């Protein structure tokens, strides 16, 4: 992340990172290096401790995915999240000498992965993920509706817990823009229908 070292674009609190994981759960799990380097897109969940701190990421992989054997041999991995993002067009600005840009929220986690192959661990992970993704839906679905199929599905996956060693996050959301330019950018994004990015930018630029 090109702006990862700029404190201007740092998360305001740890909750910003928790929210990013919750709102954009599809991440890349990366095991780089070597002939069996592995890269898998998959949904991940945040695990919080009793104090509400983010301590691990939870997920599951298809048992036949070669990434499983890589993690069994080498548990160090990274997870890459990309949250709300969008192109910032100079066409929205009165000052057309400004350059195009891209606003985004992103995080990189350094992890130590433990595979969890027990039937109960796998069922618990599948249930927790489905409950998270179904929360708030009308006529929400539950894993129990699968009946015996749920147990058969569980035999084909491996759950895991990824302890967080380090996290670096960037929230480049217009904090460096002049106030007038920021208002024009927000108006342009509203016109383009990108309200999720507008809302996040407004949160990070409350003045």
Secondary structure, DSSP 4 states (H G I P E B T S, - for coil): -TTTT-GGGS-SSHHHHHHHHHH--EEEEEE-SSTT-EEEEEE-EEEE-TTS-EEEEEEEEETT-HHHHHHHH--EEEEEEEEEEEEE-GGG-S-TTSPPEEEEEEEEEEEEEEEE-SHHHHHHHHHHHHHHHHTT-TT---GGGGTHHHHHHHTTEEEEEEEEEEEEEEEESSTTS-HHHHHHHHHHHHHTT-HHHHHHHHHHT--
